[in-house]
């Protein structure tokens, strides 16, 4: 893991990128989650001084740290444990992002732990980023989520001085991970329109920052890395193809999404580029610093 951190630090300097560390608490227990996170952050800073690295992400003059998983029914941590972790990182001078359930604000049953003490924990993060992967399947679902989740979430966070970072994702499917028949869990990318509908609607709602899930998460089929139509045969696996849009289509969409989020291109429900591989010269394989 040290080698990964070294590669990230070196690459961020070489390519002019910023980076920050995110902890996913999956796999921890109530007994060890506090020690694992605090000891690791201490080690990384004592060994590599990562929070003072020249390309480490800062917000409000503070090094950013993200913690994903508190508040989920199947993840570790009581409200007291979670609060102690948040408070510890704040005491280290960090800006703390919380990756929380999509129903965090209303503590939706089945999605969020039901102890009311979680209300205070969620609202103690500096930034809240609700996880929405798999939560909606089409344009109508995205519109519903905007009206019933994004807009009131944003209002709540703004009233409390909490930064709100919405999540967007290109497609979904975990047939391979769960050994389902192919197509059982798929949510179609709709040629990229699924991703674009989210960036458009969240931006339309007033969201200032968005989190794209994910660059390389294959187990849930959300990866935006290049893909190919040269699919192996005779394999007991399920595959996505390019749908004719080109191998780097989702990198190109991410590039355009970031431009629309920053106001560099007009807010539009219509994808502003055409299919094919890099005809607009926006592929991040050629210009890696553009996707951010």
N, C-alpha and C positions, 0 to 999 in steps of 0.2 A: 504493500500500500504506500510505503514511503516513495517507491519508484514512481507510482502514479502521480503523487503530489509533485515530485520533482519535474516530471514531464509536463504537467499542467503549468507550473510556474515558468518553466523555460519557454513553452509554446506561447504563453500569454505575452511574454516580452517580444518574442520573435514576430508574432502576428498582430500585436497591438490590441489584444483582447483583455477584458477584465474577467475575474473569476471569483467565486466564493465557495465556501464549503457548505454542504448540506448533509445532515445526518438523517437517515431513515431508521426509525427505532424498531422496525420489524425484526423479530428474532431476539430482541432483548426481553427481560423480565422486569417485574416490579422491583425485584431485589437488586438488579444490576444496572438499570438504565441510567440512573444518575451518575454512578461511578464511571461507566463506560464513556459517556459523553464528556464529562468534565475532565476526566483523566486524559482522554485523547486530545482534547483541545489544548490542555496544558502541555502535553508532550509535543504536539505539532508546533506550538509557539516557542517552547524551550529549545527545540531541535532545529526548526526551520524559520522561526519568527514569521509565520505566514501572515499574520494580521498586519504586519508592516511591510509586506512584499509590495514592490512598486506597482503591481497590477492587481492587487487585491481590492475587491469591490468595497467601497464605502458609501454610506448613506447618512446624511446629516452629520458628517464628520466621524462616523463610527464604522468599524469593520462589521460587515454583514455576516450573520450566521443563520442558517435555516435548519429547522427541526421539523421533520415530517412524521406524522402518525399519532400524536397525542389526541385523545378523544374518540378514537375508533373503538368499537366494541371488541374487535379481535386484535388490538394492539395493547402493549403494556402501559402502565402508568395510572396511578390514582390522581385526582386533582391536586393533592398535596405534593406528590412527587413531581408532577408536571410543573407546578408553580415553582418548586424549588430549583428545577433545571432552568426555567426562564429567568428567575431572579439571579441565579449564579452567573449566567451569561451576560445579563445586563450589568452586573457588578464588575465584569471584566471589560466593560465599556462597549459592548456589542449592540448592534441593531439586530433584533431577533425576529426572524420570519417564522410564522407557524403554518405548516402545511396541515390543514384541518379538514374534517369531513364537510361535504357539500351542504349538509343541513346543520352546520354549527350554530347558527344564530337562533334557530327554533328548536334545536336538539331533536331532530327528527328521529323517531324510534326506528331501530334497525340500522340506522346510519351513524348515529352518535350515541355515546354513553349517556345514560339518563340521570346521573347524579347532577342536581342543579348547581353544584359547586363548579362544574365545568364552565358555566357562563362567565364567571370571573376569570378563569384561566384563559379562555379564548380571547377575552378582551384585554388581556395583559400583554399580548404580543404587540410588537411595533408594527408589523405587517401581517395581514392574514391573507392566505392564498388557499381557498377552498378547492378540494380535489373533485373534479366533475367528470372524469373519464368514465364513459359508459352510462352517464346519467340521462342522456337524451339520444334519440335515434334519427331525427329528421329536422327539417326547418321548423315545423310546428313545435316540436319539443324544445328547440333552441329559443324560440320566441317565448314559450311558457317560462323557461328558465330565466330569461332576461327579466320578465315581468315579476315573477314570484320569488326569485332568489337574488339575481345580480343587483337589481335596482334597490330593493330594501336592504340588502347587505351593504351596499355602497353608502346608503343614507345612514345606516347604523355606524359604520366605520368613520365616516366624515364627522358625525356628531361627537365622536370620542377621540378624534385626532389619530386614528389608526389608518395606516396606509393599506389600501386594498389592491390585491393583485389577482385578477381573474385567470382561470385556466382555460386553454383551448387545446384541441387535439384533432388529428386528421382522420382517424378511423379507429375501429376497435375489433378485437377478436382474440379469444384465448382458447380456441379449439385445441391447439397443440399442447398447451400447458395443462389442460384438464382432460385431454384425450377424448374430446368430443368428435362427433362426425363433422366433416368439413362444412362450414356454413352455419353451424348451430348457434354460435355466439356473435356472428359478424354484424357490425354496424358499418354500412357502406360509406366510403369516402365521397361518393357521388362526384367523382372526378375532381375532387378538391373543394367542391362547394361546401361540404360539411365544415371544413376548417374555415373557409372564408366567411360563412354565415356567422360563425362565432366571433371572429375578430371584428366583423362589421357591427354585430349587435352589441357586443360588450363596449366597443368604442362609442357607439351611438348612445349607450346608457351613461357615458361619462367616465368609464374606467380609464385610468391614466397609465396603468402598467398591466401587461399580460404575460402569463407564463405558458410557454409552448411545451406541451408534453407529447412526446419526448424526442430527443435526438436519436436515441439508439435502443429504445425499450421494445424488444421484439416479443416478449412473452404476452403483451397485451396488444400487439400489432400497431402501436402508436408511433413507431420509428419514422422519422422523416429522412433518414439516410437514403442514399441512392438504392434503387431496386431494379430488378431486371426481369425480362420476360423469358430468359433462358432458364426455365425451371427444371430441376431434376425430375426424371421419370422413375417410376417404380419405388417411390418413397412413401412411407406411411405418414406423411405430413401434409399439412394444408399450407398453401402459398397464396399470397397476393401478387397480382401482376400490375403493370403500369397503367392499365386501362387505356393504353394508347397515348398517354400524356407525356411520356418521356421519363428516363431513369432518374432525373433530378427535379422532377416536378414539385415535390413537396419542399425541397430546399428553396426553389424559386418562389413558391407561394409564401414561405416564411420570410424571404427577403422582401417581398411586396407587402406582407402583413406588417413588418416592422416599419416600413416606410409610411404606411397608412396610420399606424399607431402614433408615429412621431409627427404626423401632419405634413409629410413631404409629398404625398400624393393625396388626391381628393378622397373623402369618405364616400365609398360606393359599395353597393350590394353586389356589383358585378366584378368578377375577377378581371384585373386589368391586363393580364398577359395571356398569350395563346399557348396551346399545347406544343409538344416537341421539346427537344433538348437545347436549352439555352439560346433561343433565337434572339432574346433581348439582352444577352450578355450579362444576365443577373445570377448565373449559377454561382453558388458559393464555393464550388470546387475550384473555380478560377479566381474568385475574389473572397477569400475566407473571412476577411474583416467586415464584410457587409452584413452578415447575419448576426444580429444582436438584439 
